[in-house]
Amino acid sequence: MASKTCASCNSARHALADLTGTSISNVTRWTAYAKRDWFDWIACRKELQG
């Protein structure tokens, strides 16, 4: 998979923060704890929701 730009990662972080009602720094820590990149999933969900 191609590497993501900082802008797309930031957009995904903002989207996840909005969905979960938490801060971007908390989202960043959470993804590190989960040991998985969730940004693709968030981007797909956001795209499906329009």
C-alpha positions, 0 to 999 in steps of 0.5 A: 500500500502506498504511504499516506500523506500527513494531510490524509493521516491528520484527516483520519485522526480528526475523523476518529476523534469526532467519531469517538468524542476524544482528542487527536492526541488520545486517538494517536495514543490509542492507535499505537496501543492497538498496534494497527493502522486504523486510518484506512478503515476510517477513510472508508467509513467516512467515504461510505457515510458521504 
